Amino acid sequence: MTSVRVPEALPSAPALPQNLPVAPAFGDRSIAEVLTSAAASLGVPGFENRLNLPAAKRVCVVLADGLGRNLLKQKSAHTPFLRAVMQSGQGRVPVSLDSAFPSTTAASLASFGTGLPAGQHGMVGYDVLDPGQDRVVNMLGGWDAGVDPQLWQPFPTVFERAAEHVDVSTVGLPQFSDSAMTRAALRGGRYVTATTSHARTAAAAEAMAGAGRALMYFYVNELDKAGHRHGCQSPQWEHQLEELDATVKRLSATLPAGTTILLTADHGMLDVPVSQRIDYSADPDLVAGVRHTAGEPRMVHLYLDASEGDAGRARLIAAWRARFGDRIWAFTREEATAAGFFGAVRAEVGPRIGDVMIAARDAVAFYDTRRARPTALEVVGQHGSLTKAEREVPLLCFQADGKRAPRA
């Protein structure tokens, strides 16, 4: 089995702002422990079962993009099956986890797929600076041609390591089968494509039925799409939550009896009103000395010209705090490292992180309209920051009953 060597971390700064929230619980109760614990529960050597999952012969991990724990609790009337699972109790398995930081799909799915924090796997935002090219590159759906996914994220994935011992499969949409994101952080095993939720559950049942010990990853993205477009308090989002509930119920009915099913998510979400979607590039003080802007609207990376130094960073942070007060957290790369937000940070990864970072504390989002597409300001549901709504995700664990699903 390929071993994972964790390189030395960047030195962390001793000073730490007192108002920063605690870091994700990497190594204990975070999204990075889901697949590693699932592999350990199957008896795959080299992994620890940090989440106390029950020993299993087969495990299916359902990841619902955008399903925050708070939202699942708020909207439980729309999830009769999952509500019954939550009410049944789950032994020693935690019911909530931390997403990676930032609380965005690229960072969290990479932590999920590798078992590592973002400071190690290097996918530290939705889009970030590539220091080698001196340009901002996308980490999700539009990778730069000059970035090799397997060099940017060089560690073996959980799937690659587990596939030496058990059957490993991913069930998802065809467009993700060979995406840069998949090649960077979710490579390994076989990829089973299907489009509709019914087709995906049928494909999952077929793939699992012929396997012995098996680890399956089942990705659901419709909830996140509805949240971005309509908001997580919209009827459209609630409809997709009902669809997710039905999908998990079908999996329980059609996967082999006794299969452990885990349901989790990569991040939560909150709605940002139009009036609070702010063009920060219109204020010269908020971009003074800034060479590049990147990140999420709720977790902005600001990269300064080299000539700015510590004084320039201090002036920039002061300008943001003067403008937005306690509506934001404003901190430096070194402060984020000292706080443990990215976990241990590899030397190669450090320059990908903003010199200054702005994280939203309330329902506000920040845009650089010099580079953001106009449609970006139409997004309602948002995530990326350190609030409980964005960073706390569910973990449900139960066994499939293996009965045939009733015909509609």
CORRAFEN-V410533 format. One record per backbone hydrogen bond with DSSP energy under -0.5 kcal/mol. NH is the residue of the N-H (numbers start at 1). CO is the residue of the C=O. E is the energy in kcal/mol with one decimal. If there is no record, write none. Layout:
nh=NH co=CO e=E
nh=NH co=CO e=E
This chain:
nh=5 co=3 e=-0.6
nh=6 co=4 e=-0.6
nh=7 co=5 e=-0.7
nh=10 co=345 e=-2.6
nh=13 co=334 e=-0.8
nh=20 co=17 e=-1.1
nh=26 co=24 e=-2.1
nh=28 co=25 e=-1.9
nh=29 co=25 e=-2.4
nh=31 co=98 e=-2.3
nh=33 co=30 e=-1.9
nh=34 co=31 e=-1.2
nh=35 co=31 e=-0.5
nh=37 co=33 e=-1.8
nh=38 co=34 e=-2.3
nh=39 co=35 e=-2.7
nh=40 co=36 e=-2.1
nh=41 co=37 e=-2.4
nh=42 co=38 e=-1.0
nh=42 co=39 e=-0.6
nh=43 co=40 e=-1.6
nh=44 co=39 e=-2.3
nh=47 co=44 e=-0.9
nh=50 co=48 e=-1.5
nh=52 co=49 e=-1.6
nh=56 co=41 e=-2.4
nh=59 co=214 e=-2.4
nh=60 co=260 e=-2.9
nh=61 co=59 e=-0.5
nh=61 co=216 e=-3.3
nh=62 co=60 e=-0.7
nh=62 co=262 e=-3.6
nh=63 co=61 e=-0.6
nh=63 co=218 e=-2.4
nh=64 co=62 e=-0.6
nh=64 co=264 e=-2.8
nh=65 co=63 e=-0.8
nh=65 co=220 e=-2.7
nh=67 co=64 e=-1.7
nh=68 co=66 e=-1.2
nh=69 co=392 e=-2.3
nh=72 co=68 e=-2.2
nh=73 co=69 e=-2.1
nh=74 co=70 e=-2.6
nh=75 co=71 e=-2.4
nh=76 co=73 e=-1.2
nh=78 co=75 e=-2.2
nh=79 co=76 e=-1.6
nh=83 co=79 e=-3.0
nh=84 co=80 e=-1.6
nh=85 co=81 e=-1.8
nh=86 co=82 e=-2.6
nh=87 co=83 e=-2.2
nh=88 co=84 e=-1.2
nh=89 co=85 e=-0.6
nh=89 co=86 e=-0.7
nh=93 co=90 e=-1.8
nh=97 co=393 e=-3.0
nh=98 co=29 e=-1.7
nh=99 co=391 e=-2.8
nh=103 co=384 e=-1.1
nh=104 co=102 e=-2.4
nh=108 co=104 e=-2.6
nh=109 co=105 e=-3.0
nh=110 co=106 e=-1.4
nh=111 co=107 e=-1.9
nh=112 co=108 e=-2.8
nh=113 co=109 e=-2.7
nh=114 co=110 e=-1.8
nh=115 co=111 e=-2.5
nh=119 co=342 e=-2.6
nh=120 co=117 e=-1.7
nh=121 co=117 e=-2.1
nh=122 co=118 e=-2.3
nh=124 co=122 e=-1.3
nh=128 co=137 e=-2.2
nh=129 co=352 e=-0.9
nh=130 co=135 e=-3.0
nh=131 co=129 e=-0.8
nh=133 co=130 e=-0.9
nh=134 co=130 e=-1.6
nh=135 co=130 e=-1.3
nh=137 co=128 e=-3.3
nh=138 co=142 e=-0.7
nh=139 co=126 e=-3.1
nh=147 co=144 e=-1.9
nh=148 co=146 e=-0.5
nh=149 co=147 e=-0.7
nh=151 co=148 e=-1.4
nh=152 co=148 e=-2.7
nh=153 co=149 e=-2.1
nh=158 co=113 e=-2.9
nh=160 co=187 e=-0.6
nh=161 co=157 e=-2.0
nh=162 co=158 e=-3.0
nh=163 co=159 e=-2.4
nh=164 co=161 e=-0.9
nh=165 co=162 e=-2.5
nh=166 co=162 e=-2.3
nh=167 co=213 e=-2.5
nh=169 co=215 e=-2.1
nh=170 co=190 e=-2.4
nh=171 co=217 e=-3.1
nh=172 co=170 e=-0.5
nh=172 co=192 e=-2.0
nh=176 co=173 e=-1.6
nh=177 co=174 e=-1.6
nh=179 co=176 e=-0.9
nh=183 co=179 e=-2.5
nh=184 co=180 e=-2.1
nh=185 co=181 e=-2.4
nh=186 co=181 e=-0.6
nh=186 co=182 e=-1.7
nh=190 co=168 e=-2.1
nh=192 co=170 e=-3.8
nh=192 co=190 e=-0.5
nh=193 co=191 e=-0.6
nh=194 co=172 e=-1.7
nh=200 co=196 e=-2.3
nh=201 co=197 e=-2.2
nh=202 co=198 e=-2.2
nh=203 co=199 e=-2.4
nh=204 co=200 e=-2.3
nh=205 co=201 e=-2.3
nh=206 co=202 e=-2.1
nh=207 co=203 e=-2.5
nh=208 co=204 e=-2.4
nh=209 co=205 e=-2.0
nh=210 co=206 e=-1.0
nh=211 co=208 e=-1.5
nh=214 co=57 e=-1.7
nh=215 co=167 e=-3.1
nh=216 co=59 e=-2.7
nh=217 co=169 e=-2.3
nh=218 co=61 e=-3.1
nh=219 co=171 e=-1.9
nh=219 co=217 e=-0.5
nh=220 co=63 e=-2.5
nh=224 co=65 e=-0.6
nh=225 co=221 e=-1.8
nh=226 co=222 e=-2.2
nh=227 co=223 e=-2.2
nh=228 co=224 e=-2.5
nh=229 co=225 e=-2.0
nh=230 co=226 e=-3.0
nh=231 co=226 e=-0.8
nh=231 co=227 e=-1.4
nh=234 co=231 e=-1.3
nh=238 co=234 e=-2.0
nh=239 co=235 e=-2.3
nh=240 co=236 e=-1.8
nh=241 co=237 e=-2.0
nh=242 co=238 e=-2.1
nh=243 co=239 e=-2.1
nh=244 co=240 e=-2.3
nh=245 co=241 e=-2.3
nh=246 co=242 e=-2.3
nh=247 co=243 e=-2.4
nh=248 co=244 e=-2.6
nh=249 co=245 e=-2.0
nh=250 co=246 e=-2.3
nh=251 co=247 e=-2.2
nh=252 co=248 e=-2.3
nh=253 co=249 e=-1.7
nh=254 co=250 e=-1.7
nh=255 co=251 e=-2.6
nh=258 co=400 e=-2.8
nh=259 co=256 e=-2.1
nh=260 co=58 e=-2.5
nh=261 co=398 e=-3.5
nh=262 co=60 e=-2.6
nh=262 co=260 e=-0.5
nh=263 co=396 e=-2.2
nh=264 co=62 e=-2.6
nh=268 co=390 e=-2.9
nh=269 co=389 e=-0.9
nh=270 co=382 e=-1.9
nh=272 co=380 e=-2.1
nh=273 co=271 e=-0.5
nh=276 co=273 e=-1.7
nh=277 co=274 e=-1.7
nh=278 co=276 e=-0.9
nh=278 co=365 e=-3.0
nh=280 co=278 e=-1.2
nh=280 co=367 e=-1.4
nh=281 co=367 e=-1.1
nh=282 co=279 e=-1.1
nh=283 co=280 e=-1.6
nh=284 co=282 e=-0.7
nh=286 co=283 e=-1.6
nh=287 co=283 e=-0.5
nh=287 co=284 e=-1.0
nh=290 co=287 e=-2.0
nh=291 co=303 e=-3.0
nh=292 co=303 e=-1.8
nh=294 co=301 e=-2.3
nh=295 co=127 e=-1.9
nh=296 co=299 e=-2.1
nh=298 co=383 e=-0.6
nh=299 co=296 e=-1.4
nh=300 co=358 e=-2.5
nh=301 co=294 e=-2.4
nh=302 co=356 e=-2.7
nh=303 co=292 e=-2.8
nh=304 co=302 e=-0.5
nh=305 co=289 e=-2.7
nh=308 co=305 e=-2.1
nh=309 co=305 e=-0.5
nh=312 co=308 e=-1.8
nh=313 co=309 e=-1.7
nh=314 co=310 e=-2.4
nh=315 co=311 e=-2.3
nh=316 co=312 e=-2.2
nh=317 co=313 e=-2.6
nh=318 co=314 e=-2.3
nh=319 co=315 e=-2.1
nh=320 co=316 e=-2.2
nh=321 co=317 e=-2.5
nh=322 co=318 e=-2.3
nh=323 co=319 e=-1.8
nh=324 co=320 e=-2.8
nh=325 co=321 e=-2.1
nh=327 co=324 e=-2.0
nh=328 co=325 e=-1.2
nh=329 co=359 e=-2.8
nh=331 co=357 e=-2.2
nh=333 co=355 e=-1.6
nh=336 co=332 e=-2.3
nh=337 co=333 e=-2.2
nh=338 co=334 e=-2.6
nh=339 co=335 e=-2.1
nh=340 co=336 e=-0.8
nh=340 co=337 e=-0.8
nh=341 co=336 e=-1.9
nh=343 co=340 e=-1.1
nh=346 co=119 e=-2.7
nh=346 co=344 e=-0.6
nh=347 co=8 e=-0.6
nh=349 co=346 e=-0.7
nh=350 co=346 e=-1.7
nh=351 co=347 e=-0.6
nh=352 co=349 e=-2.0
nh=353 co=349 e=-0.6
nh=353 co=350 e=-1.7
nh=355 co=302 e=-1.1
nh=356 co=302 e=-2.1
nh=357 co=331 e=-3.3
nh=358 co=300 e=-2.1
nh=359 co=329 e=-3.0
nh=359 co=357 e=-0.5
nh=360 co=298 e=-2.0
nh=361 co=327 e=-3.2
nh=362 co=327 e=-1.1
nh=364 co=362 e=-2.4
nh=365 co=276 e=-2.6
nh=366 co=297 e=-2.9
nh=367 co=278 e=-3.2
nh=369 co=367 e=-0.8
nh=371 co=368 e=-1.9
nh=372 co=368 e=-2.3
nh=376 co=373 e=-1.8
nh=377 co=373 e=-0.5
nh=377 co=374 e=-1.1
nh=378 co=375 e=-1.6
nh=379 co=376 e=-1.2
nh=380 co=228 e=-2.9
nh=381 co=227 e=-1.8
nh=382 co=270 e=-3.2
nh=390 co=387 e=-0.7
nh=391 co=387 e=-2.6
nh=392 co=388 e=-1.9
nh=393 co=97 e=-2.5
nh=393 co=391 e=-0.6
nh=394 co=67 e=-0.7
nh=395 co=95 e=-1.4
nh=396 co=263 e=-2.2
nh=398 co=261 e=-2.0
nh=400 co=259 e=-2.8
nh=401 co=252 e=-0.8
nh=402 co=252 e=-2.2
